[in-house]
Amino acid sequence: MPPISSESSDRLDLPYLMPAQAQKHVTHNAALQQLDLVVQLVMETIAAETPPADPVAGQVFALGAGPTGAWAGQGGRLAAWSDGAWLFLDPAEGWRAWLRETDQLVVWQEGAWVSPDSEIRARLGIATSPDAQNPLAVAGPATLLTHAGAGHQLKINKAAVGETASLLFQSGWTGHAEMGLAGETAFSLKVSADGTSWVEAIRADPASGHLSGAAVQATAYDTTAGRLMRADWGYGPGNLLGSVALSGGQPTGAVLEQGATADGAWLRLADGTQMVWASRSAGSVWTFPQAFSAAPVLSLTSTESAARMVAATTLSASAVTPISYDPTGTAQTGDGLSCLAVGRWD
């Protein structure tokens, strides 16, 4: 074995016995003293700043940055009480120790004592390797997140509104569906056939809760197959009856509108058709309960038991005068008539 050039060991800094050295037992005992302290290292506490009043032989303390008293100037080192005095040692990267204060294993790593079981880990892989993009990676047939006696929430948080917080569904590492908050605070569901071109199928407005997107009608006149119909653009029990209206030839109101006045009853259809009817006396002006846009088609039926012929004069968009005749052609003023007019209201 070649001569040893240094005076201490590389890893534990233990003093070597040198040739022609006097009092070799002192050097040997100093090395044993250090070994006794660092082998199976047990520390009382971490970040200690003040020496205990009555230390026990063999106790080791991991010092904080600015210790005082007998520890002054020894920040970051190990202070061990041995043979009635404090011995100071420098921990090396990777040293392990049992921390009596918390009953846990700690490791000296990058200038600090950390627990291998620390609650904060830079990365964690379960049956697969994590990376910078995926610091938490899990491989398996399923992932279970269950309750602890009540409910359970899975929380995905983003740093700013313009960032993305979502669940991305892939096949062969190609994304085909994504749901969450994509660049805004509105919840959306997007799909893609190739992982490059995406279609926003549904978007839920965060203020109103209303839906939009490719899966929902774009306008009231959108009849694209497969799209969901908006309640206010379709017809049902809530809006089948009401005020009808047209704009550009398209209905913008209810389907049916009906009513009655002293002049008779009326029915309007969403396509612009209007019907009015009433029982009237021959020879009297019938003012329609709702005016037409032009003179309507008139239907008159006598309610008399005797034979009658009926006709009308002064037919306009707003009124008509029905007439009743007997077989001799004599006008019968006051005869009862059932009157019906059909035309357009728009």
Secondary structure by P-SEA (a helix, b strand, c coil): ccccccccccccccccccccccaaaaaaaaaaaaaaccccbbbcccccccccccccccccccccccccccccccccbbbbbcccbbbbbbbccbbbbbcccccbbbbbcccbbbbccccccccccccccccccccccccccbbbbbbccbbbbbbbbbcccccccccccccccccccccccccccccbbbbbccccccccccccccccccccccccccccccccccbbbbcccccccccccccccccccccccccccccccccccccccccbbbbbbbbbbcccccccccccccccbbbbbbcccccccccccccccccbbbbbbccccccccccccbbbbbbbcc
